[in-house]
C-alpha cells in the first residue's frame, strides 16, 4: 500500500517532535559535558578571584598577608626585630607574614617594596635602610591602597599609615648625660655615629651633642660607622693612631661600641677608656655591660610586637595613631642586675 504524502511524512514529524537528546544519543553526552565544563570553569574562577584578596566572603576566617621589608639581617638587632614580628604574628592564625631581607642595599629594598605592591599584600611593614630613598616607594604603596607601617628609621614626610620607633634624640641625650656624669663633666671622647642618612643616626648624634653642650667634654674624633661593627673597628683604629689619650667612646649602637672595644683591646688600650652604646639587647649589649666590656647601653626597642598589634587594627579598619614612640631603658654596672632603669631625660 502506497502511503499518502501526509502519511509518509507523519513518522518523520513524530520523530522530529521527540526531544533532541532522545533523537541523537550522542547529543546527550554533549549537553552533559557542556554542563560539567561550565560548572568547573565557574567554580575555578571564584577560587582564583578569592585567592588574591582577603576572601572575606567565602572563608570562615579572614586571611591577611603582611609584607615585611627588613633592610638588613647582618646585625643582631634586626634579627631580633624579625623574631619579635614573627612571634607576635604567630598568635594570630589569620596573619601570614612574608619577610624580605634587602641585605643593606637601598635599591634592593626599593625593589622588594615594589614587589609587595605587585603581589597586592594587605599591608606592608618596612624598616627602611635610608630615609630619603625609601620615601617614594612607600608613597607608591600608599597610592596603591596598601597601608604601610614604618618601623624604627623614618622616611621623609608623613605619607605612611603609622610610624613606630624609639625617641632617638632622647636616647642620644640620655647617653650624653650619663657620659657627662661618668666623666665628671670633663674629658676627651670619640663619637662613632650611626649611618647619617638615617634618622636614628642623625637624632642620636644631635641628642648626644646637646647633652655635652656647656661641659668640658671634647669630641676629639668623630666618624660615621654606618651602624657596622667592622667599620667602627676600622675608624677606631684611626682614632687610636691619632690620639694617645681617649677617655670614652660613644657609639650610636652596641655593635659599633663593641667594634671600637675590639680595636682598643688589640692595641692593649681597652682598659684606658670607657665604651657606651645603644640597643641594649638582652643577648648582646646587656651581656657586654655584665662582662664589663661596655660601661652603659641604652635600650632601643625593636617595635616588632607593636607593629603586629597596629597592623591588626589597621587590617580590621580601626584607626591607629600616626606616630607611636616607644620608651627606653638604661643599663649600667649599677643597675644591670635589676633590669636597668627607665630613662629619665
Ligand atoms: C640595626 C641598627 C641598630 C640601631 C638601629 C637604628 O641595623 O643599626 O643597631 O639601633 O639599626 O636604626
Boltz pocket constraint, residues with backbone or C-beta under 6 A from the ligand:
constraints:
  - pocket:
      binder: B
      contacts: [[A, 72], [A, 75], [A, 77], [A, 78], [A, 152], [A, 153], [A, 194], [A, 198], [A, 200], [A, 201], [A, 227], [A, 252], [A, 253], [A, 254], [A, 255], [A, 278], [A, 279], [A, 300]]
      max_distance: 6.0
